[in-house]
């Protein structure tokens, strides 16, 4: 779910809720006031008819009653007016008669009202007011019935409801526009973060506002620039490390070659030492053989000397004899 949707849903929901609450309060206040005015008006009409028609009811003079009824019927919302005796007999009526009413058992001693339906099926509010011969009487001469259309009251209620719906639409539209404007301001920031998260550090954030969002965009731009510089520094250090590593590798290869040459020379020296040892061994054997031969020669010489000495002695003996 996008950020714009996440913001829109709670904001619009909150606005709708507030609008519903305000509309309910407005409907209750305005609608209640309109309803109170409607009933006050109906009572005023019935009271005026009862006062002006007192003599007509007393004398059962429909002609006298007609004048006050005709004056009342000039109001387009008054659909029925009638004067009746205490027994319910009609004295004079004007308008569409009442077919049914909620006032099933009226007391005829005080003001009453209730819903009613005319013969043409129009719904009206019926107002019943007793007619007394003079003030302070408790026994009425008759009563007057007035049927007033509730269209104006219903129209006021519908108007109130329509205004509530209109306010809800206006507030919701305002919320959508506000969120769209906010998202448009945040769009460079969102796009920049998205590009940076994908590894593109070449993005250049443009600040178009001088508020906190603009400051945030500027700070993010500096942050991206610092990262870009840091990466370049790390890259340069990495190239230096690579260069030194190559030199170390060359030195290692040279050391390995020298070590291999030294190993070869050590092997040659070992071979020469072995040959020398073999020669020394042979020389030793030859020396021993020579020593033995010398001993035999010495012994032979000694034996030869003895023989020579004996020969000399023999020759001396012969000479003496001669």
GUFIDREN-317838 format. One record per residue: residue in one letter; x, y, z of N, C-alpha, C, O in turn. Coordinates in steps of 0.05 Angstrom, whole numbers, plus 5000, padded with zeros to 4 digits. Layout:
GUFIDREN-317838
aXYZXYZXYZXYZ
...
end
This chain:
GUFIDREN-317838
x501749765000500050005000501850255000503650275016
x501150444982502850684979502350865003500350855017
x504351045007504151235030501751415026500451485045
x501251495001498951674996496351545005494651675017
x496051284998493651145006493451115037491351145049
x495751055049495851025078495051285092493851285114
x495751515080495051775092492051835086490651935103
x491251775061488551855053486451705069484451825077
x486751445073484651285085484051385113481751445119
x486051415131485351515158484351805158482551875173
x485651975141484852255141481952285131480352425143
x481352155109478552175098476652045118474452145122
x477451815130475651685150475151875173472851895183
x477252005183476952195205475152425197473452515213
x475552535173473952755164471052675161469152825169
x470552435150467752335147466552305175464252375179
x468052195193466952155220466352425233464152465244
x468152615231467652885242465253015228463553145241
x465052975202462853095187460252975196458253115199
x460252705199457752575209456952675236454552725241
x458952705254458352805281457253085279455253155292
x458653255264457753535262455053555248453353715255
x454653375228452053375214449853295233447653395232
x450453095250448453005269447753225288445453275295
x449853365298449353595316447753815302445853925312
x448653875277447354075261444453995256442654155258
x444053745248441353645242439653655267437253725266
x440853575290439353585315438553865323436353915332
x440554055319439954325327438054465308435954575316
x438754455282437154595262434454455258432354575257
x434654185256432154035252430354055276427954085273
x431554045300429854075324428654355325426354385333
x430254555317429154825318426954855297424954985302
x427354745273425254765252422754615261420554715257
x423154385274420754235283419354385305416854395306
x420854515323419654675344418154915332415954975341
x419255045312417955265299415455175285413455315284
x415554935273413254825258410954785278408654865272
x411554645300409354595319408354855332405954885338
x410155045337409355295348407555445328405555575336
x408155425303406555545283403755415281401755555279
x403755155282401155005281399455075305396955115302
x400655095328399055175352398055455349395755515357
x399655635338398855915334396455925315394556075320
x396555765293394255765274391755665288389655785285
x391955445302389555335316388555525337386055555340
x390355655352389455845373388056085360385956175371
x389156185339387956415325385156345314383256505317
x384856105303382256015293380255985316377956055314
x381155875338379455835361378456105372376156125381
x380256305373379456565384377556715365375556825373
x378256705339376656855320374056715313372156845305
x373956455317371456305310369756245334367856085333
x370356375357368856315381365856365377364156195384
x365156595367362356675364361056505342358656435345
x362456435321361356275300360655995310358655875303
x362355885327361855625339359455635358357755465358
x359455855374357255885393354555905378352555795387
x354556055356352056095341351855895318349855895304
x353855725315353855525293353455665266351855575249
x354855885263354556055239356855995220359056095225
x356355835200358555755182359455995165361756005156
x357656185160358356425144360556585159362456675147
x360156625185362056775200364756625202366856745202
x364456365205366956195207368456185180370856155180
x366956225158368256195132370356415128372456365116
x369756655138371756875134374356815147376556865135
x374256725172376856665185378256415173380656405173
x376656225164377855985151379156055124381255965118
x377756225109378856305083381456465087383356425071
x381556625107384056775113386356585120388656625112
x385656375135387756185143388556015119390955945117
x386755945101387355775078389055915057389955795038
x389456175060391256315042394156215045395856245027
x394756095068397355975072397355715057395755535063
x399155685037399155435021399755185036399154965027
x400955205060401554965075399254875092399254655102
x397255045096394754965111392954825091391854955073
x392654565094391054415075388254355084386454285069
x387754385110385054335120384554495145386254525162
x382154615147381154755170378254675175376654675156
x377554625200374754555205374054625234375654605252
x371454705237370354755263368254535269366654465252
x368354435293366554215301365454275328366654405345
x362954165332361754195359362953975377364453805368
x362253985402363453805422362753515416364153335426
x360653475402359953195395361253095370360852865362
x362853265357364253185333362853255307363753195286
x360553385310359153465286360453705272361453885285
x360553695245361953905230360254145228357854135222
x361354385234360054645231360854775205359154865190
x363454775199364454895174367254785170368854755188
x367854725145370554625138371454745112369954845096
x374154745108375354835084377754645078379054545097
x378254595052380554425045379854135042377554055043
x381953965040381653685037381153555065382753595083
x378953405068378353295094380453095104381852975088
x380553075130382352875142381052605142378752565150
x382552405132381552135130382151975155380351835165
x384551995165385351845189387252015206388652185195
x387251965232388852125249389851955273388651755280
x392052045285393151915308391551995334391851865354
x390052205332388452295355385852135357383752235347
x386051905368383751725370381751815391379351805388
x382851895414381151965437381952235448383052255470
x381452455433382252715443380652805467378352725470
x381852965484380453055508378753305503376853355519
x379253455482377753685474377853905496376354095495
x379653885515379854085536382554225535382954425550
x384354135518387054255516388154215488387054055473
x390254355483391454335456392754065452394053955470
x392353945429393553685422394353695392393253845377
x396153515386396953495357397853205352398653065371
x397753135327398552865319398652835289397653015275
x399752625279399952575250397152495239395552375253
x396752585214394152515201394652485171396652575161
x392652355158392752315129390152425117387952355127
x390352585096388052695083386852495064388052285059
x384552565053383252375035384852345009384552144995
x386552545002388252514978390952394985392852404969
x391052275009393452125018395852305025398052205027
x395452555027397552725036397852705067395852695081
x400352705076400852695105401052975116402453145105
x399653025138399653285151399953245181399653025191
x400453465194400453465223397853605232397353825224
x396253455247393653565255393953705282395153595301
x392853945283392854095308390054135317388354235302
x389454065342386754075353386754275377388254245395
x384954465375384754665396381854705405380054755388
x381254675431378454705440377555005438379255185440
x374955045434373855305431372055355456370155215460
x372855565471371355625496369755885491370456055474
x367455915506365856155503367356395513367056615502
x368856365533370556575544372856455559372856225566
x374856615564377256525578376456435607374856555620
x377756225616377256125642375155905643374955765663
x373655865620371655645620373155375618375355365607
x371955175629373054905628371554725609372454505602
x369154805601367554645584367454775556366454995553
x368654645536368854765510366154765495364454595500
x365954955476363554955459363954755435362054645425
x366454725428367154545406370154555403371654605422
x371054505379373954505375374454565345372754525328
x376954645340377854695313380054505306381754445323
x380054415281382154225272383454365247382154455229
x386154365248387654475226389754265217391254165233
x389754215192391754025180393854185165393254305144
x396254175174398454335161400454135149401353945161
x401154195124402954015110405754015124406754215134
x406953775124409553745136411853765115414153695120
x410953845090412953855069415154055075417453995069
x414454285087416554475093418454365114420854405112
x417354225134419054105155420853885142423253875148
x419653725126421153515112423253635094425453535091
x422453855081424353995063426654105079428954095070
x426054225102428254325119430154095128432554125128
x428953875135430553645143432253535120434553465123
x431053525096432553435073434753635066436953555059
x434153885069436154095063438454065083440854085076
x437754015108439853975128441553725122444053735124
x440253515114441753265106443453315082445753225081
x442353455062443953515038446353695045448553645034
x445953895062448154055070450253895085452653935081
x449353705101451253525115452853365095455353335098
x451453245075452853085055454753265039456953185032
x453853505033455553685018458053755033460253765022
x457753815059460053865076461953625077464353665076
x460753385079462453145079464053125053466453065054
x462753175030464153165004466253375003468553324993
x465553625011467553845010469953785028472253825019
x469453695052471653635070473353405060475853415061
x472053195049473552965038475253055014477552975012
x473953214997475453314973477853484982480053464971
x477353655002479553815013481753645024484153705021
x481053425038483053245049484653115027487053095028
x483253025005484652904983486553104970488853034964
x485553344966487353554954489753614972491953634962
x489253624998491453675017493453455016495853505015
x492553205016494352975015495952974988498352914988
x494553034966495853034940498053254940500253214930
x497453484951499453704952501753624969504053674962
x501153494992503353405010505053204996507553214998
x503753014982505352804968506952924945509152834939
x505853134933507353264911509853404923511953404910
x509553514947511953634960513953424968516353464966
x512853194977514652974986515752804963517552644968
x514652844939515352664917518452664911519552454908
x519752904910522652894906524152734927526052594922
x523252764952524452614974524052314971525952164974
x521652234964521051954960522551834937523751624939
x522551984914524051884891527051864896528351674888
x528152064911530952054918531651814935533651674930
x530051764955530551534973530251274957531851084961
x528351264939527951014923530450964905531350744903
x531451184892533851154875536351074892537950904883
x536651194915538951134932538750844941540750704943
x536250754948535950474957536650274935537350044941
x536350364910536950184887539950204880540850064861
x541450374894544350394889545250624871547550644865
x543350784863543951014846544551264863542751384875
x547151324866547951554882548451804865549452004875
x547651794839548052024822545652214823545652424809
x543652144838541252314839541852584852543452604871
x540552784841540853054851538153154860536353194844
x537753184886535253274898534953574895536753724903
x532653664884532053944881530054034902527953924905
x530854234917529054344938527354564926528454764916
x524754534927522854734916521354884938519755054931
x521854824963520354954984522355055005524654975006
x521355245022523055355043522055285070522255445089
x520855055073519854965098521354735109523654675100
x520254585128521554365140522154135120524154005121
x520154095102520553895081522953965063524553795056
x523054225055525354315039527954275054529954195042
x528054325080530454285096531153985097533453915095
x529053815099529553525099530753435072532653275072
x529653545050530753475024533653565021535253415010
x534253805030536953905029538853735045541053665036
x538053665069539753495086540153225073542453115074
x538053115061538352855047540352875024541952695019
x540153105009541953144987544853154996546653044984
x545353305018548053315029548953035039551252965036
x547052885051547752615060548552435036550552285038
x547052455014547752294990550452384979552052214971
x551052644979553552744969555852644987557952574976
x555452645013557552545031558052245026560352155027
x555852095022556251805016557751774990559551604988
x557051934970558451914944561451974947563051824936
x562152174963564952244967566252024983568551944977
x564951915003566151705019566651455002568751325005
x564751394984565151164966567551204947569051024942
x567751454937570151514920572751484936574651384925
x572751574961575151544978575751254982578051164981
x573651094988574050804993575050674967576750494968
x574050764944574950654919577850714914579350544906
x578650964920581451034917583250864936585350774928
x582350834961583950674980584050384970586050254973
x581850294959581850014949583849984926585149774923
x584050184908585950174886588750164898590450024888
x589350334918591950324931592550054943594749944940
x590549944957590849674968591449464947593049294950
x590049494924590449304902593249324891594549124886
x594249584888596949624879599049504898600849364889
x598649554924600549434943600349124943602248984947
x597949034940597548744939599048614916600248404918
x598848754893600348654869603348654874604748464867
x604348874887607248874893607948654912610048524909
x606248614933606748394952606748134938608347954944
x604948094918604847844903607347804887608447584886
x608348024875610847994859613147924878614747744871
x613248054901615447994920615147704930617147564933
x612747624934612347344943613247144922614446944928
x612547214897613447034875616447024873617646814868
x617747264876620647284875621847114898623846964894
x620647144922621646994945621346694940623046534947
x619046624928618546334923620646234903621646014905
x621246404882623246314862625946284875627346094870
x626746484892629246464906629346224925631446084927
x627146174938627045944956627345684940628745504948
x626045684916626345444900629145404890630245184890
x630545634882633345614874635045534897636945374894
x634545644921636045564945635745274951637545134958
x633245174948632744894953634244724933635344514940
x634344814907635844664887638744654894640044444891
x639844884903642744894910643244724935645344594937
x641344734954641744564978641744264970643344104980
x639944204950639943924941642643854927643743634932
x643644034911646243984898648443954919650143784917
x648344134939650444124960650243854975652243734982
x647743774980647343514994648543284978649743104988
x648043304951649043094933652143094933653442884934
x653243344933656143364933657243264960659343134960
x655843324982656743225008656642925008658442795019
x654542804996654442514996656742394979657942194987
x657242524956659542424940662142454955663842274955
x662442684969664842724985665142515007667242415013
x662842465019662942255040663641985029665141835042
x662541925005663241674993666241664986667641454990
x667341894976670141904969671841874994673941734994
x670942015015672441995041672441715051674441615062
x670141575047670041295056671941125040673340955052
x672041165014673941014998676841075005678540895007
x677241345009680041425017680741295043683041215047
x678841275061679341155087680040865084681840755096
x678440735066678940445061681740415049683340245056
x682440595029685040585016687240635036689440515035
x686740825055688740885076689240645093691440575101
x686940505100687240265117688840055102690539915113
x688140025076689639815060692539895058694339725060
x693040155054695840255052697340205078699640125079
x695840255100697040215126697839925130699939855141
x696039745121696539455123698939385106700739225114
x698839495082701139435064703739535075705839405073
x703739775087706139885099707139705122709539665125
x705239605137705939425159707339175148709339095158
x706139065127707338825115710138885103711938735105
x710239125091712839205079714939245100717239165097
x714039375123715839415145716839145156719139115162
x714838965158715538705169717438555150719438425159
x716838585124718638455105721438585105723438445102
x721438855109724038995110725538905134728038865133
x724138875157725438795181726638515177728838445185
x724938345164725938065159728338075140730337935143
x728038255120730338285101732838385115735038305109
x732438585134734738685148736038465165738538455166
x734538295176735538075192737137885174739337795181
x735937835151737437655132740037785124742137655122
x739838045118742338185109744338175132746738135127
x743338225156745238235179746437955183748837935188
x744837745180745937475182747937415160749937275164
x747237525137749037475114751737615119753837505114
x751537865130754038015136755637865157758137835155
x754237765177755637615198756937365186759137305193
x755537235168756536995156759037065140761036915140
x758937295126761137365109763437445127765737385120
x762937575150765137635168766337385179768837365182
x764737175185765736915195767436785174769536665180
x766536805149768136675127770736825124772836695119
x770637095127773137245124775037175145777437155140
x774137135169775837065191777036795187779336745194
x775436615176776536345171778636355150780636215152
x778236515130780136525109782636655119784636685103
end
